[in-house]
Amino acid sequence: MKTKSRNEKADDLRPEYDLRELLKAGVQGKYASRYREGTNLILLAPDVAEAFPTEKAVNDALRLVIRLREIAGRQKKTTVKA
């Protein structure tokens, strides 16, 4: 039995799968520009997506959470000093 060299990758793909056929509808670099811009794609849970149907709604809610954390942080500092 011939042993595989270290540089040779194990081919686990079954012979009935033709990558040219499977990948023919794919578009190379489809999200490359977004990636370069630093855009983060995040998948929301279905219940959250229902509550916040638009990008603006999600961003507004997260900005509110940030402000509330800042307010809570300031209140902790004032009660500690008192």
ZIKAZI-V43718 format. One record per residue. N is the residue number from 1. RES is the residue in three letters. PHI is phi as a letter, one per 40 degrees, with the letter a starting at -180 (none if undefined). PSI is psi in radians with two decimals (* if undefined). NEAR is the number of other ideal C-beta (glycine too) atoms within 8 Angstrom. Layout:
# ZIKAZI-V43718
N;RES;PHI;PSI;NEAR
N;RES;PHI;PSI;NEAR
This chain:
# ZIKAZI-V43718
1;MET;none;2.30;2
2;LYS;c;2.29;3
3;THR;c;2.57;4
4;LYS;c;2.50;6
5;SER;c;2.88;5
6;ARG;c;-0.54;4
7;ASN;c;-0.30;3
8;GLU;c;2.15;6
9;LYS;c;2.55;3
10;ALA;c;2.26;5
11;ASP;c;1.76;4
12;ASP;c;-0.06;3
13;LEU;c;2.28;6
14;ARG;c;2.59;4
15;PRO;c;-0.44;4
16;GLU;c;-0.19;4
17;TYR;c;2.12;7
18;ASP;b;1.93;6
19;LEU;c;-0.59;7
20;ARG;c;-0.63;6
21;GLU;c;-0.74;6
22;LEU;c;-0.59;7
23;LEU;b;0.13;7
24;LYS;c;-0.45;6
25;ALA;c;-0.16;3
26;GLY;c;2.65;6
27;VAL;b;2.08;4
28;GLN;c;2.30;4
29;GLY;g;0.42;5
30;LYS;d;-0.69;6
31;TYR;b;0.28;7
32;ALA;c;-0.73;7
33;SER;c;-0.70;6
34;ARG;c;-0.69;8
35;TYR;c;-0.76;8
36;ARG;c;-0.57;6
37;GLU;c;-0.29;6
38;GLY;g;0.31;5
39;THR;c;2.35;6
40;ASN;b;2.20;4
41;LEU;c;2.21;6
42;ILE;b;2.33;4
43;LEU;c;2.13;4
44;LEU;c;2.58;8
45;ALA;c;2.62;6
46;PRO;d;-0.70;6
47;ASP;c;-0.61;6
48;VAL;c;-0.74;8
49;ALA;c;-0.58;9
50;GLU;c;-0.66;7
51;ALA;c;-0.54;6
52;PHE;b;1.48;10
53;PRO;c;-0.27;6
54;THR;b;2.82;6
55;GLU;d;-0.71;5
56;LYS;c;-0.74;6
57;ALA;c;-0.73;9
58;VAL;c;-0.82;10
59;ASN;c;-0.72;8
60;ASP;c;-0.74;8
61;ALA;c;-0.73;9
62;LEU;c;-0.64;8
63;ARG;c;-0.65;8
64;LEU;c;-0.73;8
65;VAL;c;-0.73;8
66;ILE;c;-0.81;8
67;ARG;c;-0.72;8
68;LEU;c;-0.67;8
69;ARG;c;-0.71;8
70;GLU;c;-0.74;8
71;ILE;c;-0.76;8
72;ALA;c;-0.66;8
73;GLY;c;-0.70;8
74;ARG;c;-0.68;8
75;GLN;c;-0.64;8
76;LYS;c;-0.72;8
77;LYS;c;-0.69;8
78;THR;c;-0.60;8
79;THR;c;-0.52;7
80;VAL;c;-0.69;6
81;LYS;c;-0.49;5
82;ALA;c;*;4
